[in-house]
């Protein structure tokens, strides 16, 4: 009843092509951003900011990068964590070697370095696809971690290969507290998410989706395969590289190559499977689920088991987490391949027609 677009007339192409053409969507997004920018810093404690909200935003950005490549362009990738590592270590070296460089520029250059590596490892996509391409990107994951470990120059000749990110200073202002880091990361993620939303609606995004749906037909109608696929790898890796720089500077502070292992790549892949493949919103929903569900499980699994008269053995909670994740992935792949984002879309469609049957 509240979610109706009756009476909302669009009289120009600009109005028809808005990111959020329905007034209720614009109001909801504005309210959500006001809550995120104003209310959350006022009520959230240090634990929520440092351990939940900041990693949620960073992993949402990484999942968004993977979703551009896999969800919109149809190119499978298992090297997301490797591209994040390139962004983190490149930003660290730009800051270390060029002391005059602004921190934001070093993060952008870190993303560009990841984009170049992504293009390099995206070249096999011109010849192979599907499972074989996933294996090629898996090789990228292992090669990047090996290179960062093998060549000590990347870690400034640290004996352990660990790097310590410097302070975040922008225009003379140091972002030191969790609230300040949260607001900085939130601003970057919102801007990049809006850019991605516009990108997938553009000619470039339509070309990606055409390649995803049927690459032979896309090539027949004049879409350049090499340009389109490599651009998808570049943009995706750029997003992952910026996420890796934020991961090092705004979240962990001290990172090592092994921190960007294959397990992290799979976690980000699970985010887009559960949240929704080919959906900007799905990247955020999947990241929220993967971040919050283990916390919920650790807090309530034992009390719930005790209420049922069951004593969980030590370590069972972590195994239970993996079991539930596996079951959910199978469920979404079999029942709803477009994930939580599709369920949200169905709910909105029903609201638009309620109380009439759909």
C-alpha positions, 0 to 999 in steps of 0.5 A: 500500500505504501510502495506504489508508483501511481501518480509519479509521472516521468516526463523526460528521459533523464527522469526515466533513467534515474538510478532510483526512479520511484520516489519511495526508493529515493526516500528509503535510500536517503533515510538509510544514508542518514542513519549510516552517516549520523545515527550509527556513529552516535549509537555504535560502540567501538566493538561494533565499529571496528569488528563489524561495521568497518569489515562489513563495508570493506568486504561489501566493496570487494564483493561488489568488485567480484559481482561486476566480474562474475555477476554482470560480465559472467567471468568466474574468478577465484582470485579476489583475495589476491587482487585485494593483496595487490591493492594493499601492498601497492598502496603501502609501497606507494606511501613508503617510497613516495612520502609526498603522496596523499593517502587517497592517491596511494589507494587509487594507485593501489587499485590501478595496480590491482587492475593491471594485474587483473587484466594480465590474468584476465587474458585467458578469458579470451580463450577459455571460460567457465570452470577453466577460467576459474582455475586460471584465476585460482592460479592468480591467487596462488601466484600473487601470494607467492610473489609477495612472500618470495620477493621481500621488496614488497614488504620492505624487506620484513623478515616475516613478510608483514607490513604495518600500514601507516596513519591515515592523514587527509589534508592534514587531518588524521583519521585515528578513531574508529568513528573517523575510519568508519565514516571515511570507509563509508564515504568511499564505499557509497561513492564507489557503489553509486559509480558501479550502479551507474556503470552497469546501467551504461553501455559498458554494463549492457555489453557485460551482460550481453557477453554473460548471457551469450558471448557468441551472439554478443560478438555477432552484434558487434561487441568487442570481446577483448575490450569488454572482458578485459575491462570487466577484469580491470574494473573488478580488480580495481574495486578489489584493490581499493578494498584491499588498501582499506582492509590494510589501513582502516581495518587490520593495520598489520597484514601479511600475504597469507592473510589474503588466502584462498579462504578469503576468496571463497568467503567473498564468493559466498557473499555474492552467491548468498546475497545475489549474483548480478546485483549491487544490493546483493553484494551488501546483503551477502557481506552483511550475512557472512559477517553477522551470521557467525557472531549470531551463531556464537552468541546463541547456538549454545543457549539454544542447544541447552534449551533443547537439552543438547550439549554441544562439544567444544569446537562444534560451533565453528563446524556448525557455521561451515555446515550452515553456510554450505547448506545455504549455498546449495539452497540458493543455487538450487532454489533462488540463484539470485539470492537475497536480493531477488527475495527483496525484489519479490517482496517489493513487487508484492507490495506494489500489487498488495492486496491484489493477488500476484 
